[in-house]
Amino acid sequence: MAFKDITKKPFIVDRDTNRFVGIEYPFRRSDGVEGWFASTSTTIEAVKSNVRMLLSTSKGERYLQPNLGLNLRRFLFEPITPDTKIAIENEVVDTFQMWLPFVQLRDLKVNVGGNDALGKNTINIYVAFNITRDPTTLASVQVEIGE
């Protein structure tokens, strides 16, 4: 017979500077006591790193996880229409629901192309989010895909 675990502790804000939550992105060697790699000390910093990594990863790029990531590079040389932007937004939302279900998207902006006369082939994604267990903490990440 299954029992419901009611001893689960509520979400605790991590204020202990001697505990580390995740690895900081981009990977680099640590200067301090956190270990070999630089680490994040709060949950929101770890989630920001996870969001940045998820947006920067292409599907099939991660070994043994072929469905992790987004297929955003296929949109780089496509004609940009409102339907293309909606397709990019839908792919981001679906990927977040699959891989980061504990993250609530608050704002999602997709800008395609550069500001110069050459018209760079880039996709700029801005995501504002919060963790579902801590809705008062809002964070944002901006990632550029392409050149």
Number of C-alpha atoms within 10 A of each C-alpha: 2 4 5 6 6 6 6 7 6 7 8 9 10 13 10 9 10 8 14 18 16 18 21 20 17 10 10 12 13 14 10 10 12 18 12 12 17 20 23 21 20 17 17 20 18 19 22 22 18 18 21 18 15 19 23 18 17 18 16 14 13 12 8 8 10 11 16 19 22 21 17 20 17 9 19 17 12 10 8 13 10 8 9 14 17 12 14 19 16 12 16 23 15 14 18 20 14 12 15 16 13 15 18 18 20 12 10 16 13 17 13 20 16 14 8 7 6 8 10 15 16 19 22 15 19 16 20 16 22 20 19 13 13 14 11 9 11 14 16 16 15 16 16 15 17 16 9
